Protein backbone atom coordinates (compact mmCIF):
# COMPACT_ATOMS: atom_id res chain seq x y z
CA UNK A 1 0.00 0.00 0.00
CA UNK A 2 1.29 3.46 -0.90
CA UNK A 3 0.57 6.65 0.96
CA UNK A 4 -0.52 10.03 -0.29
CA UNK A 5 -0.64 12.62 2.48
CA UNK A 6 -2.37 16.00 2.20
CA UNK A 7 -1.40 18.65 4.75
CA UNK A 8 -4.21 21.11 5.39
CA UNK A 9 -7.97 20.62 4.96
CA UNK A 10 -8.80 24.12 3.79
CA UNK A 11 -10.06 24.95 0.33
CA UNK A 12 -7.15 23.38 -1.57
CA UNK A 13 -6.59 20.31 0.59
CA UNK A 14 -10.28 19.43 0.69
CA UNK A 15 -10.58 19.79 -3.08
CA UNK A 16 -7.54 17.57 -3.64
CA UNK A 17 -8.93 14.86 -1.34
CA UNK A 18 -12.19 14.89 -3.30
CA UNK A 19 -10.45 14.80 -6.68
CA UNK A 20 -8.01 12.06 -5.81
CA UNK A 21 -10.31 9.68 -3.95
CA UNK A 22 -12.05 8.72 -7.18
CA UNK A 23 -8.86 8.70 -9.27
CA UNK A 24 -6.36 6.66 -7.22
CA UNK A 25 -6.87 2.86 -7.10
CA UNK A 26 -8.17 2.06 -3.58
CA UNK A 27 -6.19 -1.15 -3.33
CA UNK A 28 -2.89 0.59 -3.99
CA UNK A 29 -3.22 4.01 -2.40
CA UNK A 30 -4.22 5.23 1.01
CA UNK A 31 -5.08 8.94 1.16
CA UNK A 32 -4.65 10.80 4.45
CA UNK A 33 -5.51 14.43 5.16
CA UNK A 34 -4.29 16.30 8.25
CA UNK A 35 -5.60 19.51 9.78
CA UNK A 36 -5.55 20.60 13.39
CA UNK A 37 -8.77 22.63 13.16
CA UNK A 38 -12.30 21.28 13.27
CA UNK A 39 -13.98 24.19 11.50
CA UNK A 40 -13.83 24.95 7.80
CA UNK A 41 -14.45 28.65 7.14
CA UNK A 42 -15.82 30.20 3.96
CA UNK A 43 -13.19 32.91 3.99
CA UNK A 44 -14.75 35.18 1.32
CA UNK A 45 -17.59 35.57 3.83
CA UNK A 46 -15.27 37.40 6.25
CA UNK A 47 -15.74 40.42 3.97
CA UNK A 48 -19.51 40.42 4.54
CA UNK A 49 -19.61 39.53 8.22
CA UNK A 50 -18.57 43.00 9.50
CA UNK A 51 -21.45 44.62 7.61
CA UNK A 52 -24.11 42.20 8.87
CA UNK A 53 -24.64 40.88 5.33
CA UNK A 54 -23.71 37.33 6.40
CA UNK A 55 -24.25 35.66 9.74
CA UNK A 56 -21.72 33.51 11.60
CA UNK A 57 -23.51 30.32 10.54
CA UNK A 58 -23.20 31.14 6.87
CA UNK A 59 -19.40 31.17 6.90
CA UNK A 60 -18.53 28.00 8.80
CA UNK A 61 -19.07 24.28 8.65
CA UNK A 62 -17.56 21.23 10.30
CA UNK A 63 -14.59 20.47 8.01
CA UNK A 64 -14.95 16.71 8.23
CA UNK A 65 -18.26 16.87 6.36
CA UNK A 66 -16.40 17.72 3.17
CA UNK A 67 -13.77 14.97 3.43
CA UNK A 68 -14.73 11.80 1.52
CA UNK A 69 -15.36 8.68 3.64
CA UNK A 70 -12.53 6.71 2.05
CA UNK A 71 -10.00 9.33 3.06
CA UNK A 72 -8.25 8.99 6.41
CA UNK A 73 -8.91 12.27 8.25
CA UNK A 74 -6.59 13.19 11.12
CA UNK A 75 -7.34 16.22 13.27
CA UNK A 76 -3.91 16.89 14.75
CA UNK A 77 -1.21 19.52 14.74
CA UNK A 78 1.58 19.13 12.19
CA UNK A 79 4.95 19.51 13.90
CA UNK A 80 7.41 19.15 11.04
CA UNK A 81 7.87 17.86 7.53
CA UNK A 82 11.05 15.90 6.75
CA UNK A 83 11.07 15.98 2.94
CA UNK A 84 14.35 14.09 2.62
CA UNK A 85 12.98 11.23 4.72
CA UNK A 86 9.47 11.33 3.23
CA UNK A 87 7.83 11.71 6.59
CA UNK A 88 5.63 14.12 8.50
CA UNK A 89 5.71 14.37 12.26
CA UNK A 90 2.36 15.10 13.90
CA UNK A 91 1.84 15.91 17.59
CA UNK A 92 1.92 12.23 18.59
CA UNK A 93 2.54 10.13 15.50
CA UNK A 94 4.64 10.04 12.35
CA UNK A 95 3.28 9.56 8.84
CA UNK A 96 5.37 8.14 6.00
CA UNK A 97 4.43 9.23 2.52
CA UNK A 98 5.14 8.40 -1.10
CA UNK A 99 3.53 11.63 -2.29
CA UNK A 100 2.96 14.75 -0.23
CA UNK A 101 0.60 17.61 -1.04
CA UNK A 102 1.29 20.77 0.94
CA UNK A 103 -1.90 22.85 1.31
CA UNK A 104 -1.15 24.63 4.56
CA UNK A 105 -2.31 28.05 3.34
CA UNK A 106 -1.31 31.43 4.68
CA UNK A 107 -2.49 33.68 7.47
CA UNK A 108 -2.10 37.15 8.91
CA UNK A 109 1.03 38.05 10.84
CA UNK A 110 0.24 41.36 12.62
CA UNK A 111 3.24 40.81 14.89
CA UNK A 112 5.45 41.67 11.89
CA UNK A 113 4.52 45.36 12.21
CA UNK A 114 5.47 47.27 15.34
CA UNK A 115 2.44 48.27 17.41
CA UNK A 116 -0.12 46.59 15.18
CA UNK A 117 -1.01 43.85 17.60
CA UNK A 118 -0.69 46.34 20.45
CA UNK A 119 -2.98 47.59 23.17
CA UNK A 120 -5.62 48.74 20.66
CA UNK A 121 -5.81 45.47 18.71
CA UNK A 122 -9.49 44.72 18.24
CA UNK A 123 -10.38 47.91 20.10
CA UNK A 124 -9.82 50.40 17.28
CA UNK A 125 -7.32 48.39 15.22
CA UNK A 126 -8.97 45.47 13.41
CA UNK A 127 -8.31 42.83 10.80
CA UNK A 128 -11.05 41.14 8.81
CA UNK A 129 -8.98 38.20 7.50
CA UNK A 130 -9.81 36.00 10.49
CA UNK A 131 -13.20 34.86 11.74
CA UNK A 132 -12.50 36.41 15.14
CA UNK A 133 -11.31 39.69 13.67
CA UNK A 134 -14.21 39.98 11.29
CA UNK A 135 -16.71 39.26 14.04
CA UNK A 136 -15.09 41.73 16.46
CA UNK A 137 -15.23 44.39 13.75
CA UNK A 138 -18.92 43.69 13.16
CA UNK A 139 -19.64 44.26 16.83
CA UNK A 140 -17.60 47.47 16.77
CA UNK A 141 -19.36 48.81 13.66
CA UNK A 142 -22.83 48.12 15.00
CA UNK A 143 -22.60 51.05 17.35
CA UNK A 144 -19.69 53.07 15.98
CA UNK A 145 -20.61 56.75 15.86
CA UNK A 146 -18.35 57.68 12.98
CA UNK A 147 -15.01 59.41 12.50
CA UNK A 148 -11.94 58.60 10.44
CA UNK A 149 -11.98 55.05 9.09
CA UNK A 150 -8.73 53.97 7.46
CA UNK A 151 -8.65 50.78 5.39
CA UNK A 152 -5.10 49.63 4.84
CA UNK A 153 -2.97 46.73 3.72
CA UNK A 154 0.61 46.22 4.75
CA UNK A 155 2.43 44.58 1.86
CA UNK A 156 1.94 42.19 -1.03
CA UNK A 157 1.34 39.31 -1.39
CA UNK A 158 -1.93 39.04 0.52
CA UNK A 159 -4.79 36.60 0.29
CA UNK A 160 -7.46 38.01 -2.04
CA UNK A 161 -5.67 41.27 -2.95
CA UNK A 162 -8.96 42.98 -3.90
CA UNK A 163 -10.57 42.43 -0.49
CA UNK A 164 -9.32 45.72 1.05
CA UNK A 165 -10.84 47.63 -1.89
CA UNK A 166 -14.08 45.69 -1.57
CA UNK A 167 -14.10 46.46 2.13
CA UNK A 168 -13.86 50.21 1.59
CA UNK A 169 -16.61 50.10 -1.06
CA UNK A 170 -18.91 48.09 1.20
CA UNK A 171 -18.14 50.45 4.09
CA UNK A 172 -19.30 53.38 1.95
CA UNK A 173 -22.57 51.54 1.22
CA UNK A 174 -23.02 50.43 4.82
CA UNK A 175 -22.64 53.90 6.31
CA UNK A 176 -24.83 55.40 3.58
CA UNK A 177 -27.61 52.93 4.39
CA UNK A 178 -27.26 53.71 8.08
CA UNK A 179 -27.69 57.40 7.24
CA UNK A 180 -24.30 58.33 8.70
CA UNK A 181 -22.02 58.51 5.66
CA UNK A 182 -21.50 62.24 6.32
CA UNK A 183 -20.05 61.34 9.72
CA UNK A 184 -17.44 58.97 8.28
CA UNK A 185 -14.24 60.00 6.57
CA UNK A 186 -13.07 57.03 4.47
CA UNK A 187 -9.42 56.64 3.47
CA UNK A 188 -7.79 53.79 1.56
CA UNK A 189 -4.07 53.34 2.21
CA UNK A 190 -1.93 51.13 -0.04
CA UNK A 191 1.81 50.37 -0.32
CA UNK A 192 1.36 50.23 -4.10
CA UNK A 193 1.43 53.10 -6.58
CA UNK A 194 -2.36 53.38 -6.81
CA UNK A 195 -5.67 51.90 -5.65
CA UNK A 196 -5.64 50.15 -9.03
CA UNK A 197 -2.34 49.00 -10.47
CA UNK A 198 -3.14 47.37 -13.81
CA UNK A 199 -3.65 49.72 -16.79
CA UNK A 200 -7.07 48.47 -17.95
CA UNK A 201 -8.49 48.33 -14.43
CA UNK A 202 -7.08 51.77 -13.63
CA UNK A 203 -8.79 53.23 -16.70
CA UNK A 204 -12.09 51.44 -16.05
CA UNK A 205 -12.35 51.82 -12.29
CA UNK A 206 -10.46 54.83 -10.96
CA UNK A 207 -13.67 56.89 -11.01
CA UNK A 208 -15.11 54.67 -8.25
CA UNK A 209 -12.93 56.19 -5.54
CA UNK A 210 -13.97 59.73 -6.44
CA UNK A 211 -17.66 58.86 -6.84
CA UNK A 212 -17.73 57.27 -3.43
CA UNK A 213 -15.73 60.05 -1.84
CA UNK A 214 -12.90 57.79 -0.69
CA UNK A 215 -9.49 59.38 -0.09
CA UNK A 216 -6.53 57.41 -1.39
CA UNK A 217 -3.00 57.39 0.06
CA UNK A 218 -0.48 55.54 -2.13
CA UNK A 219 3.12 54.33 -1.72
CA UNK A 220 2.58 54.03 2.02
CA UNK A 221 4.97 51.48 3.51
CA UNK A 222 3.92 51.07 7.11
CA UNK A 223 6.64 51.10 9.74
CA UNK A 224 4.46 51.07 12.84
CA UNK A 225 1.08 51.72 14.40
CA UNK A 226 1.23 54.50 16.96
CA UNK A 227 -1.30 53.46 19.59
CA UNK A 228 -1.08 56.72 21.51
CA UNK A 229 -1.64 59.09 18.62
CA UNK A 230 -3.88 56.67 16.68
CA UNK A 231 -1.76 56.98 13.58
CA UNK A 232 -0.11 54.72 11.11
CA UNK A 233 3.42 55.84 10.33
CA UNK A 234 5.36 54.95 7.19
CA UNK A 235 9.11 54.63 6.63
CA UNK A 236 9.16 57.98 4.84
CA UNK A 237 7.68 59.52 8.03
CA UNK A 238 4.27 60.18 6.45
CA UNK A 239 1.43 59.63 8.91
CA UNK A 240 -2.28 58.90 8.54
CA UNK A 241 -4.62 59.56 11.48
CA UNK A 242 -7.46 57.19 12.27
CA UNK A 243 -10.26 56.66 14.72
CA UNK A 244 -10.82 53.16 13.38
CA UNK A 245 -8.13 51.25 11.51
CA UNK A 246 -9.08 48.23 9.41
CA UNK A 247 -5.82 46.69 8.31
CA UNK A 248 -4.63 43.67 6.42
CA UNK A 249 -1.41 42.68 8.17
CA UNK A 250 1.48 40.96 6.40
CA UNK A 251 0.39 37.51 5.23
CA UNK A 252 2.69 34.55 5.80
CA UNK A 253 2.71 30.85 5.09
CA UNK A 254 2.28 28.47 8.02
CA UNK A 255 5.04 28.20 10.65
CA UNK A 256 5.34 24.48 9.91
CA UNK A 257 6.91 25.44 6.57
CA UNK A 258 9.55 27.51 8.39
CA UNK A 259 10.12 24.73 10.97
CA UNK A 260 10.65 22.30 8.09
CA UNK A 261 13.06 24.63 6.25
CA UNK A 262 10.91 24.47 3.12
CA UNK A 263 9.89 28.10 2.61
CA UNK A 264 11.09 31.50 1.52
CA UNK A 265 11.27 34.61 3.67
CA UNK A 266 7.47 34.65 4.03
CA UNK A 267 7.19 30.86 4.53
CA UNK A 268 5.89 30.24 1.01
CA UNK A 269 7.08 27.04 -0.66
CA UNK A 270 9.02 27.52 -3.93
CA UNK A 271 6.76 25.86 -6.50
CA UNK A 272 6.85 25.33 -10.27
CA UNK A 273 4.43 27.88 -11.75
CA UNK A 274 2.92 25.51 -14.27
CA UNK A 275 3.18 21.99 -12.80
CA UNK A 276 2.73 22.81 -9.07
CA UNK A 277 5.55 20.46 -8.14
CA UNK A 278 7.86 21.64 -5.37
CA UNK A 279 11.12 22.97 -6.84
CA UNK A 280 13.15 21.11 -4.22
CA UNK A 281 11.50 17.70 -3.86
CA UNK A 282 10.02 15.65 -6.74
CA UNK A 283 7.39 13.86 -4.64
CA UNK A 284 6.14 17.03 -2.95
CA UNK A 285 3.41 19.12 -4.59
CA UNK A 286 2.09 22.45 -3.39
CA UNK A 287 -1.26 24.14 -3.93
CA UNK A 288 -3.20 27.21 -2.88
CA UNK A 289 -1.96 29.97 -0.61
CA UNK A 290 1.03 27.87 0.54
CA UNK A 291 2.87 28.29 -2.80
CA UNK A 292 5.08 31.15 -3.94
CA UNK A 293 3.59 31.17 -7.46
CA UNK A 294 2.86 34.68 -8.72
CA UNK A 295 -0.91 34.07 -8.95
CA UNK A 296 -3.53 35.56 -6.65
CA UNK A 297 -3.99 33.84 -3.34
CA UNK A 298 -7.65 33.00 -3.93
CA UNK A 299 -10.02 30.05 -3.85
CA UNK A 300 -10.68 30.24 -7.58
CA UNK A 301 -6.97 29.92 -8.28
CA UNK A 302 -6.82 26.87 -6.01
CA UNK A 303 -9.84 25.43 -7.80
CA UNK A 304 -8.28 25.74 -11.27
CA UNK A 305 -4.89 24.58 -9.97
CA UNK A 306 -6.46 21.50 -8.35
CA UNK A 307 -7.55 20.19 -11.75
CA UNK A 308 -4.03 20.43 -13.17
CA UNK A 309 -2.49 19.06 -9.99
CA UNK A 310 -4.79 16.02 -10.01
CA UNK A 311 -3.66 15.18 -13.56
CA UNK A 312 -0.04 15.74 -12.63
CA UNK A 313 -0.19 13.45 -9.61
CA UNK A 314 -1.53 10.68 -11.81
CA UNK A 315 1.22 11.35 -14.38
CA UNK A 316 3.84 11.35 -11.60
CA UNK A 317 2.59 7.98 -10.34
CA UNK A 318 2.86 6.59 -13.88
CA UNK A 319 6.40 7.94 -14.19
CA UNK A 320 5.39 10.24 -17.06
CA UNK A 321 6.42 13.89 -17.57
CA UNK A 322 4.19 16.41 -15.82
CA UNK A 323 1.95 18.82 -17.74
CA UNK A 324 3.20 22.39 -17.64
CA UNK A 325 -0.35 23.52 -17.86
CA UNK A 326 -1.38 25.80 -15.02
CA UNK A 327 -1.58 29.40 -16.23
CA UNK A 328 -2.33 31.26 -12.99
CA UNK A 329 -6.02 31.51 -13.88
CA UNK A 330 -8.10 33.51 -11.39
CA UNK A 331 -11.76 34.43 -11.54
CA UNK A 332 -13.04 36.78 -8.87
CA UNK A 333 -16.11 38.80 -8.11
CA UNK A 334 -15.34 42.21 -6.59
CA UNK A 335 -18.02 43.89 -4.53
CA UNK A 336 -18.28 47.61 -5.29
CA UNK A 337 -21.16 48.40 -2.92
CA UNK A 338 -24.83 49.32 -3.54
CA UNK A 339 -25.56 45.71 -4.53
CA UNK A 340 -23.19 45.83 -7.47
CA UNK A 341 -20.03 43.92 -8.26
CA UNK A 342 -17.34 43.52 -10.88
CA UNK A 343 -16.04 40.28 -12.29
CA UNK A 344 -12.42 39.79 -13.27
CA UNK A 345 -10.88 36.84 -15.12
CA UNK A 346 -7.12 36.81 -15.64
CA UNK A 347 -3.92 34.78 -15.44
CA UNK A 348 -0.12 35.09 -15.20
CA UNK A 349 0.03 36.65 -18.64
CA UNK A 350 -3.16 38.64 -19.13
CA UNK A 351 -4.35 41.42 -16.85
CA UNK A 352 -8.11 41.67 -16.16
CA UNK A 353 -9.77 42.80 -19.40
CA UNK A 354 -13.22 44.05 -20.31
CA UNK A 355 -15.65 41.71 -22.03
CA UNK A 356 -18.35 39.13 -21.40
CA UNK A 357 -18.20 35.92 -19.39
CA UNK A 358 -18.43 32.96 -19.66
CA UNK A 359 -20.09 33.05 -23.10
CA UNK A 360 -18.38 35.36 -25.60
CA UNK A 361 -20.62 38.24 -26.67
CA UNK A 362 -23.47 37.13 -24.41
CA UNK A 363 -22.26 36.89 -20.87
CA UNK A 364 -24.45 37.00 -18.86
CA UNK A 365 -21.66 38.36 -16.66
CA UNK A 366 -19.71 41.48 -17.60
CA UNK A 367 -15.97 41.68 -17.02
CA UNK A 368 -14.42 44.70 -15.34
CA UNK A 369 -17.80 46.51 -15.22
CA UNK A 370 -20.14 47.08 -12.32
CA UNK A 371 -23.44 45.23 -12.50
CA UNK A 372 -26.14 43.91 -10.20
CA UNK A 373 -25.91 40.53 -11.93
CA UNK A 374 -22.25 40.23 -10.91
CA UNK A 375 -23.30 40.92 -7.31
CA UNK A 376 -25.80 38.05 -7.48
CA UNK A 377 -22.96 35.96 -8.85
CA UNK A 378 -20.85 36.77 -5.81
CA UNK A 379 -23.67 35.87 -3.43
CA UNK A 380 -24.44 32.66 -5.34
CA UNK A 381 -20.80 31.75 -5.03
CA UNK A 382 -21.20 30.84 -1.37
CA UNK A 383 -23.57 28.02 -2.38
CA UNK A 384 -21.22 27.00 -5.20
CA UNK A 385 -18.32 26.89 -2.74
CA UNK A 386 -19.96 24.57 -0.23
CA UNK A 387 -21.75 22.41 -2.77
CA UNK A 388 -19.47 22.26 -5.82
CA UNK A 389 -16.05 23.79 -5.37
CA UNK A 390 -14.99 21.88 -2.25
CA UNK A 391 -16.29 18.65 -3.73
CA UNK A 392 -14.12 19.16 -6.80
CA UNK A 393 -17.07 19.48 -9.17
CA UNK A 394 -16.06 21.52 -12.24
CA UNK A 395 -17.94 24.79 -12.71
CA UNK A 396 -19.91 24.56 -15.97
CA UNK A 397 -18.38 26.51 -18.88
CA UNK A 398 -15.42 27.75 -16.84
CA UNK A 399 -12.25 25.95 -17.85
CA UNK A 400 -9.10 25.51 -15.80
CA UNK A 401 -7.08 27.60 -18.25
CA UNK A 402 -8.15 31.16 -18.94
CA UNK A 403 -9.95 31.70 -22.23
CA UNK A 404 -9.52 34.85 -24.32
CA UNK A 405 -12.98 34.38 -25.86
CA UNK A 406 -15.24 37.35 -25.15
CA UNK A 407 -12.36 39.48 -23.91
CA UNK A 408 -11.33 42.81 -25.42
CA UNK A 409 -7.59 42.53 -25.81
CA UNK A 410 -6.99 46.05 -27.07
CA UNK B 1 4.14 51.80 -25.86
CA UNK B 2 7.71 52.59 -26.86
CA UNK B 3 10.44 54.41 -25.05
CA UNK B 4 13.23 55.97 -27.07
CA UNK B 5 16.57 55.86 -25.29
CA UNK B 6 19.86 56.64 -26.96
CA UNK B 7 18.33 55.92 -30.33
CA UNK B 8 16.99 52.50 -29.32
CA UNK B 9 13.26 51.85 -29.17
CA UNK B 10 12.20 49.87 -26.14
CA UNK B 11 8.89 48.22 -25.38
CA UNK B 12 7.49 49.60 -22.13
CA UNK B 13 4.18 49.46 -20.25
CA UNK B 14 1.76 52.39 -20.24
CA UNK B 15 3.43 53.73 -17.12
CA UNK B 16 6.94 53.39 -18.47
CA UNK B 17 8.21 50.07 -17.09
CA UNK B 18 10.32 47.83 -19.32
CA UNK B 19 8.39 44.76 -20.45
CA UNK B 20 11.52 42.64 -20.87
CA UNK B 21 14.40 42.73 -18.42
CA UNK B 22 16.75 41.21 -21.02
CA UNK B 23 16.59 44.52 -22.94
CA UNK B 24 17.86 46.41 -19.90
CA UNK B 25 21.35 47.87 -19.76
CA UNK B 26 23.21 50.46 -17.74
CA UNK B 27 22.58 53.25 -20.24
CA UNK B 28 18.84 52.70 -20.02
CA UNK B 29 19.03 52.74 -16.25
CA UNK B 30 20.97 56.03 -16.29
CA UNK B 31 18.38 57.56 -18.60
CA UNK B 32 15.35 56.47 -16.53
CA UNK B 33 17.11 57.62 -13.37
CA UNK B 34 17.76 61.01 -14.94
CA UNK B 35 14.06 61.39 -15.76
CA UNK B 36 13.38 60.81 -12.07
CA UNK B 37 16.06 63.30 -11.03
CA UNK B 38 18.32 60.64 -9.59
CA UNK B 39 22.03 60.40 -10.19
CA UNK B 40 23.09 56.80 -9.81
CA UNK B 41 25.87 56.05 -7.31
CA UNK B 42 27.56 52.74 -6.53
CA UNK B 43 25.02 52.16 -3.78
CA UNK B 44 22.17 52.66 -6.26
CA UNK B 45 23.68 50.06 -8.60
CA UNK B 46 24.06 47.59 -5.77
CA UNK B 47 20.38 47.97 -4.93
CA UNK B 48 19.30 47.76 -8.59
CA UNK B 49 21.21 44.51 -9.14
CA UNK B 50 19.79 43.11 -5.91
CA UNK B 51 16.25 43.95 -7.07
CA UNK B 52 16.84 42.23 -10.41
CA UNK B 53 18.12 39.16 -8.62
CA UNK B 54 14.97 39.00 -6.46
CA UNK B 55 12.72 39.23 -9.49
CA UNK B 56 14.66 36.48 -11.30
CA UNK B 57 14.21 34.30 -8.21
CA UNK B 58 10.44 34.92 -8.00
CA UNK B 59 10.66 36.81 -4.73
CA UNK B 60 7.91 39.42 -4.32
CA UNK B 61 9.45 42.84 -3.78
CA UNK B 62 8.52 44.68 -0.63
CA UNK B 63 9.98 47.00 1.94
CA UNK B 64 10.42 43.95 4.18
CA UNK B 65 12.74 42.48 1.56
CA UNK B 66 14.83 45.64 1.53
CA UNK B 67 15.08 45.52 5.31
CA UNK B 68 16.46 41.98 5.11
CA UNK B 69 18.61 42.53 2.02
CA UNK B 70 21.74 43.23 4.02
CA UNK B 71 22.63 45.94 1.47
CA UNK B 72 20.86 48.98 2.83
CA UNK B 73 18.39 49.88 5.51
CA UNK B 74 15.01 51.38 4.73
CA UNK B 75 16.03 54.91 5.60
CA UNK B 76 18.84 54.76 3.04
CA UNK B 77 16.45 53.24 0.50
CA UNK B 78 14.17 56.28 0.87
CA UNK B 79 17.17 58.58 0.57
CA UNK B 80 18.37 56.87 -2.60
CA UNK B 81 14.99 56.81 -4.32
CA UNK B 82 12.92 59.63 -2.82
CA UNK B 83 9.15 59.63 -3.32
CA UNK B 84 8.05 56.05 -3.88
CA UNK B 85 11.27 54.07 -3.49
CA UNK B 86 9.91 50.72 -4.68
CA UNK B 87 8.02 52.27 -7.57
CA UNK B 88 11.06 54.26 -8.75
CA UNK B 89 13.79 51.68 -8.13
CA UNK B 90 11.90 48.95 -10.02
CA UNK B 91 11.46 51.29 -12.98
CA UNK B 92 15.19 51.98 -13.12
CA UNK B 93 16.03 48.30 -12.60
CA UNK B 94 13.89 47.35 -15.62
CA UNK B 95 11.57 45.05 -13.66
CA UNK B 96 7.78 45.21 -13.20
CA UNK B 97 6.49 47.50 -10.48
CA UNK B 98 4.96 45.76 -7.46
CA UNK B 99 1.27 45.35 -8.25
CA UNK B 100 -2.01 43.82 -7.28
CA UNK B 101 -4.46 41.85 -9.42
CA UNK B 102 -6.45 44.84 -10.67
Interface residues (C-beta under 8 A of the other chain):
Chain A: X112 X155 X156 X157 X161 X162 X165 X191 X192 X193 X196 X197 X198 X199 X201 X205 X218 X219 X221 X223 X235 X236 X250 X264 X265 X266 X270 X292 X294 X296 X330 X332 X334 X344 X346 X352
Chain B: X13 X14 X15 X58 X59 X60 X62 X63 X64 X65 X68 X74 X75 X77 X78 X83 X84 X85 X86 X87 X97 X98 X99 X100 X101 X102
